[in-house]
Amino acid sequence: MSQYEESAGRGMEIIIGLLVLFVALIFGLLFVMLVTNANLHLSSLFGGLVLVFFTYWFGQIAYRLLFNKRRKNGGLFSVGGLKFWCIFMTLGSICTAIFAAEFEQWSLLASSAVMVIACSYGWRVANKRKQLN
């Protein structure tokens, strides 16, 4: 087991849980603002659905961290959830790297490359979990 898969301790789980709960509340408030101020357009509907999804997802992680409720197979994320975030973050990092290279922001380009490497590690962790299940 690598150091990234070891427990950080209950105190750190509570601190991270509170931070993630704050993120979920922000997404929830953004959804409320969108509903109260937006016209009924397809883009508003799609944006609202994305905000609800993020509110639910971050809220679920906060619940698991704050109340020490693990998934039955262990971990915070399902294999599918972990792979989803790896894909999402990899694509975002590639797009960021393209813009960073265009505007000659070399530190941003380097951090995007590191993020792609981290996402490939996350993908391998997800595959290992899938094999164990």
C-alpha positions in Angstrom: 0.0 0.0 0.0 1.4 3.4 -1.0 1.4 6.4 1.3 -1.4 7.9 -0.8 -3.7 5.0 0.1 -3.1 5.1 3.9 -5.5 6.7 6.3 -4.8 10.3 7.2 -6.4 10.0 10.6 -9.8 10.8 11.9 -9.1 14.4 12.7 -7.9 15.1 9.1 -11.0 13.3 7.8 -13.2 15.7 9.8 -11.3 18.8 8.6 -11.5 17.7 4.9 -15.1 16.7 5.4 -16.0 20.2 6.6 -14.1 21.7 3.6 -15.9 19.4 1.2 -19.3 20.2 2.9 -18.5 23.9 2.3 -17.9 23.2 -1.4 -21.2 21.3 -1.6 -23.0 24.3 0.0 -21.4 26.6 -2.5 -22.6 24.5 -5.4 -26.1 24.4 -3.8 -26.1 28.1 -3.4 -25.1 28.6 -7.0 -27.9 26.3 -8.0 -30.4 28.4 -6.0 -29.0 31.6 -7.6 -29.4 30.1 -11.0 -33.0 29.0 -10.4 -34.0 32.4 -9.0 -32.3 34.5 -11.6 -32.1 32.5 -14.9 -34.6 32.3 -17.7 -35.7 28.8 -18.7 -33.2 28.1 -21.5 -31.5 24.8 -22.3 -28.1 26.1 -21.1 -29.7 27.1 -17.7 -31.2 23.7 -17.4 -28.0 21.9 -18.2 -26.0 24.2 -15.9 -28.6 23.6 -13.1 -28.3 19.8 -13.6 -24.5 20.0 -13.4 -24.7 22.1 -10.2 -27.2 19.6 -8.6 -24.9 16.7 -9.5 -21.9 18.4 -8.0 -23.9 19.4 -4.9 -25.0 15.8 -4.4 -21.6 14.3 -5.1 -19.6 16.6 -2.8 -22.3 16.3 -0.2 -22.1 12.5 -0.3 -18.3 12.7 0.2 -18.7 15.1 3.1 -21.2 12.8 4.7 -18.9 9.8 4.4 -16.0 11.8 5.8 -17.8 13.5 8.7 -19.8 10.5 9.9 -17.1 7.9 9.1 -19.4 6.0 6.7 -17.4 4.0 4.3 -18.6 2.4 1.1 -19.1 -1.4 1.6 -16.1 -2.0 -0.7 -14.0 0.6 1.1 -12.8 4.1 0.1 -14.7 7.3 -0.6 -15.1 6.8 -4.4 -16.5 3.9 -6.4 -14.4 2.6 -9.2 -16.6 4.4 -11.7 -16.4 7.6 -9.7 -12.7 7.5 -9.5 -12.3 6.9 -13.2 -14.8 9.7 -14.0 -12.7 12.2 -12.0 -9.5 10.9 -13.6 -10.9 11.5 -17.1 -12.4 14.9 -16.1 -9.2 16.1 -14.5 -7.0 14.7 -17.4 -9.0 16.4 -20.1 -9.1 19.7 -18.1 -5.3 19.5 -17.5 -4.7 18.9 -21.2 -6.8 21.9 -22.2 -5.0 24.0 -19.5 -1.6 22.8 -20.9 -2.6 23.9 -24.4 -3.5 27.4 -23.2 -0.4 27.5 -21.0 1.9 26.7 -23.9 0.2 29.2 -26.1 0.6 32.0 -23.5 4.1 30.7 -22.4 3.0 30.0 -18.8 5.6 27.3 -18.2 4.8 26.8 -14.5 1.2 26.2 -15.4 2.2 23.8 -18.2 4.4 21.9 -15.7 1.6 21.6 -13.1 -0.8 20.4 -15.8 1.7 17.7 -16.8 2.0 16.6 -13.1 -1.8 16.5 -12.9 -2.0 14.2 -15.9 0.6 11.9 -14.2 -1.4 11.9 -11.0 -4.6 11.1 -12.9 -2.9 8.1 -14.5 -1.9 6.9 -11.0 -5.6 7.3 -10.0 -6.7 5.3 -13.0 -4.3 2.5 -11.9 -5.7 2.6 -8.4 -9.2 2.3 -9.8 -8.2 -0.7 -11.9 -6.6 -2.4 -8.9 -9.8 -1.9 -6.9 -11.8 -3.3 -9.7 -9.7 -6.4 -9.7 -10.0 -6.8 -6.0 -13.8 -6.7 -6.2 
